[in-house]
Every structure is written in C-alpha cells, then in structure tokens.
Amino acid sequence: MVPIAFKNLFHERTRLILAVAGIAFAVVLILILEGFSAGVFEQAAAYPKNSGAELFVIQDGVDGMQSARSIIPQSLESKLAQVKGVKHVAGVFAAPIMFEHRGLKTPVILIGYRLLDKMGGPWKLDSGRAPRTGDEVVLDLAMAQRNNISLGDKVEILGKKFKVVGLSRETTSWMNPYVFIVRSEAVRLLSAPGSVSYFLIHLKSSADLGKAKRQTKALVDGYDVLTAKQLANNDTAVLEDIMEAPLKVMVTIAYIIGTLVIGLTVYTAVFAKLREYGVIKAIGGANRQLYLIVIKQAIILTVLGFVFGTAFSFAVADRIVASYPQFFIAIDRTVILRTGLVALIMGLVASIVPIRKISGVDPMSVFRG
C-alpha cells in the first residue's frame, strides 16, 4: 500500500508542485523571521564574540559595551601579561559617540585599537584595509551605505577629518555600528591619555579558562574580569530588554501563519484524492490501510516542502544580507529542527480530518458517479 501514497501525489505534478510550494513558503516565512530575531541579538554581541579574546578586563560596575563607558589604566597591561597561560594582551579604547555626515546623525561605538595586536579590530572587511595611521578609519558597510560614503571619502569624527580606507561587514547592530581607528588617535580625541577601555586577553590553547580568569581577577583588584561569552551575554541582555517582546510576537505570528498554511495545504492535497480512497475501499481495502496511505502522503508532502523551503531560506537570507548589510539572519540547526518538527506535526494533524472523512466513505458512492 505504501506505493499508492507516492502514486497519489506524483500522478498530478502541478497539484504536487503547488502543495510543496505552499509548505516551502511557510517554512521560509518561519525560518527567515526566526533567523532575523536571532540575528538581532547576535549583532548586539558581535564584538566580544569576534574580538579574538577569551577574557576581558573591564571597569568594575560596567556590565558590557552597550551599557556604559569603561576606563582602565594602560599601565595594567604589563601585569596582565604575567598571568600563566596568557599569550597576548591588547588594550582597546572604546566609547559611544555621535557620528554625523551631511546632517545625518548616527550613534556609533568608536573603537581604537593597535594593528600589531591583531585583536579588537574589524574582523570581516568587505573592501579596503585596516587603518594604519591616525587619519584613517574603517566604517561599517551598512552605515556607510546609509550615509552614501565610499572608500576614499573624507568623514569627520569628533572634529577631525578621516579618510575611509575600509568598509567592514557584520559590525553593525540594531543599536550601534562600530567605527575603527588607531588607538592612539582615539585616546587623543577623547582626552584620555594613559588609559584604555578594555584589555583583551588571548590565552594559549593549553590554558584553562577558569583558572586564568581567577588569576587575572586576583591580579587586578578593583576591576572586573569577564569571559567573552559573559560580556556577549550582557550586551545581548541590554537589547533583550527593549526588543525581546516585539520580536517574540513577530515570530509567534510567523509560526501561526506558517502552520495554518502547512495544515491547509496538506488537508487540500489529501482531500482531493478522496474518490481514489473510495475506490480502494470498494475493492476491499481496510480503513487501517487507507489511514496509513493518508499519513504517509502527509509526511511526504511535509518533508518535500520542508527540504525545499529550508534550502530556499538560506538563499533568501544571503540575498537579504547582501542587499541590506545592516541585517543579519542567523538560521541555526536548532531553528531548523524546531521548524521541521512544527511542520511535521501540523502536517499530521491536517491529515486527521481527511482520515475521519475516509472512514465514513460509502464504497458504492464511487460507482454512482
């Protein structure tokens, strides 16, 4: 009886394509909106996750980069380098400022770093290069596009002219994009000689993270030591307070619409074959066999729609990010599995009504026309 499920579906190719397309559309809707929601929070934690550091030394009482400005004496760097397991220490200056270009104002986080540290700077350049001198800057690509700024243009930051030598990707967030210059110039512009905002600590591969954190904390009494994950979580929490509720509503609506589309598509596809089920019943097919055909047909439709929908979702996500770099769509394995489970459950639920209808079909009605 199993081949009958395939024959029912593939007999009318147009109907099959429309059914699979309907389910695929529902899957794309759910995955893109789920990915957008996850991407918003990923962007908020982008800097600590991509900094290249495992530990951050930060001013006590400052929870993250999005919440407040941190100031630490630069002289601590030599002490931190003595901690067992530390491979490299990099001081980074960071401060929220207002960037203005041709009357358009954008709140940004200014990052001052040393090129030789190979940490703390832009982690993904779309074009150009990193800044080498005090009058060069790397801007976030999405921010540059909004302000009609291109490579080689001059921009003003805190009263000084900078040449745009690079454009970076994945350095924007819903709150503040990142702008990168050399550290010495950032310290000068913000009148903070002899200080940094954070120390980024990169550990040796053999080092124990927990032990290194405790030793670092003991060495810098009066300052806090956070793992990159802790700092990322703190930055994400700031955004969650603002955005979590509306994003959850948006994703919930996507699931409701998606599951209704899947359910209606499966129900319509199965119900359209009611006459064929009556024929099977008329020639001696048991209800149990008919139920199995319906369930397998629902599973096949759902799986096909899910596979095509998932593949298309990645293509759509790539296109959106390429066209609008301010957005980041994070479609991970957990989201895919959850969406697949929801689709399968809805497909099976949608087959219940046709099953009940089939059980009441009079076999002789098939021959009455």
ABEGO torsion letter per residue (X at the ends): XAAAAAAAAAABAAAAAAAAAAAAAAAAAAAAAAAAAAAAAAAAAAAAAAAGBABBBBBBGBABAAABBBBBBAAAAAAAAABBGBABBBBBBBBBBBBBBGGBBBBBBBBBBBAAAGBGBBABBABEBBBABAABBBBBAAAAAAAGBBBGBBBBBGGBBBBBABBBBGABBAABBBBBBBAAAAAAAAGBBGBBABBBBBBBAABBAAAAAAAAAAABBGBBBBBAAAAAAAAAAAAAAAAAAAAAAAAAAAAAAAAAAAAAAAAAAAAAAAAAAAAAAAAGBBAAAAAAAAAAAAAAAAAAAAAAAAAAAAAAAAAAAAABAABBBBBBAAAAAAAAAAAAAAAAAAAAAAAAAAAABBAAAAAAX
